Amino acid sequence: MLIGWAMIPALCLIMFGLLSPVTRHDTPFFLACHGKMEELREALNLAAEMNGKPELALSENDVVVCEMPEKIPVRTKRLFKTNICTDKKPYDASVDANGVGDGYFNNVDCLKDGVLQALEQAGANVTKGYVGGLDAARTSCAAAESDLCDYLGRHPITTNYREAGLCPVNVHWHLGTEHLSVGEYDHQGTGPATDVVPDWQGDDNSRRLPGDDQSRRLAAAGAPPARLGFRCRKYDENDPKFTTEYNWKYCVDMKVGETYEVHWPHSAAGACGTPYQYQTPFYDGVFCMGGIISLDPLNTYQKIGVQAQIFTIVNDEDYYYPNLFNGMIVDGDYGKDMGKYTGSTTGTSRSNQVCSRYTPITWQVDRKCHLISASSFDTMCAQMLKQNDDMAGDVHAHGARELVSNEYAANNLQRRLVFHHDEM
């Protein structure tokens, strides 16, 4: 009997929550910051009425401004102070008795005396039906050796990364796309007449317009201009959602209407579930925990993977997504048509003359281009700046590596239509 009486207040609270018109609305702060003025006015007027203060009701001419801090405050004190992933990026595969490393992971010439010096590269053509020229899958083996070849061949992770035991360790993006998907993001893509964008962590060859005045000014300031990759075909200069600039708070040097390829590196050797899961540079996160990733026997393509999703940014809250930070969107057409293959790390220090030795790793690339609101990116940047590791170096676009030539692209591209809400 006493238990029944004790439950009455809780039941009343639940009933109030279900029946009260107040619970039909998001918070005023959320509504204001996402441009939902009509719903915001309705929510505030309802609150004024319920509190007996009709003089606080808003008219149709009243404007509510969302004010957010210009910068995330720099925290000098933290609960966790020792970053277990610091400087875990490897440069050597072995070190001699004198402590001199072999420099295995340094970039190398792709070819030397006609001999390939690195395994498969990225970003590649992910168009349906494309077959790369590097025989990573060992399809050229004789039929009698097919079982052995299948064992020795390199194949991408085809399940979602969570099922494969990997967790996201970083998020960053490139100006334009590094991959090619004909009909979606390709040579016919368009975008705004963007000024040269600095790539503050780029390389000397991260140049879109070498030798021009803007490039020289940026180089003099210490930042080479980011190389522009392919673009989506969604830009419409006559549609204001592609041309109305957004008031960026956290992301740096971003542009409404532009195409960006977002990468989420994943690793089985990440500090998964700890305060140091996310790292900049991403290599520190990928190689954080020892004894997991191996060159002999080679398991890098089974333990390291990258999600890639391509967006054109719009100033339209109908395309808002609250959590780009934790991984690609998998819903509806987002993340449904995926190209999966093995390749390398990317970036503009590599080309079709200079190759990455951080290879092979799995790539899972969305073949479609999607619209996303600028506020979705800004929310992601705000989350990045709250991490225990300093991710400020990744809140701007990096330059895009040129499309990998056919002879350096793996022949193991797989197409699979997926629809998993837990694809991470």
BELCORMO-V202692 format. One line per field, one symbol per residue. ss: DSSP state (H for helix, E for strand, - for the rest). phi: phi as a letter, one per 30 degrees, with the letter a starting at -180 (. if undefined). burial: I if it has 24 or more other C-alpha atoms within 12 Angstrom, else O. A space follows every 50 residues. Layout:
ss->???
phi->???
burial->???
This chain:
ss->-HHHHHHHHHHHHHHHHHH-HHHH---HHHHHH---HHHHHHHHHHHHHH ---HHH--------------------------------------E----- E------EE-EE--EE--------E--------E--------HHHHHHHH HH--------------EE---EEEEEE--EE---EE-----------EE- ------------HHHHHHHH---EE----EEE-------HHHH------- -E------EEEEEEEEE--------------HHHHH--------E--E-H HHHEEEEEEEEEEE--HHH-----------E--E--EEEEEEEE------ ---EE---EEEEEEEEEEEEEEEHHHHHHHHHHH-------HHH-EEE-- -----HHH-E---EEEE-------
phi->.ddddddeedddddddddcdddddcddedddddcicdddddddddddddd cibddddccdcdbccdcbddbdddccbbdcccddcehdddcbdabddcic ddieddebddbbhicdcbdecbdcdceejdbdccdddhddddedcddddd dddcbddcddddddicbdbababbdicccbbejcbadcdbaddddecdcd cdcecdcdbdjddddddddddjbdddddddbdccdbdccddcbddcddcb dchcbdjdcbccccdbadcdddicdcdcbbddedddcdcdiccbcbddbe dccbbbcbbcbcdbcaddcdbdbdedlddbaiddiccccbacabdcjddc accccdcdacbdcbcddccbdbdddddddddddddcddddcedccbdcdc ddeddedccdccdccbdbacdcdb
burial->OOOOOOOOOOOOOOOOOOOOOIOOOOOIOIOIIIIIIOIIIIIIIIIOOO OOOOOOOIOOOOOIOOOOOOOOOOOOOOOOOOIIIIOIIIOOOOOOOOOO OOOOIIIIOIOOOOOOIIIIIIIIIIIIOOIIIIIIIIIOOOOOOOOOOO OOIIIIIIIIIIOOOIIIIIIIIIIIIIIIIIOIIIOOIIIIOIOIIIII IIIIIIIIIOOOOOIOOIIOOOIIIIIIIIIIIIIOOOOOIIIOOIOIII IIIIIIIIIIIIIIIIIIIIIIOOOIIIIIIIIIIIIIIOOIIIOOOOII IIIIIIIIIIIIIIIIIOOIIIOIIIIIIIOOOIIIIIIIIIIIIIIIII IIIIIIIIIIIIIIIIIIIIIIIIIIIIIIIIIIIIIIIIIIIIIIIIII IIIIIOIIIIIIIIIIIIOIOOII
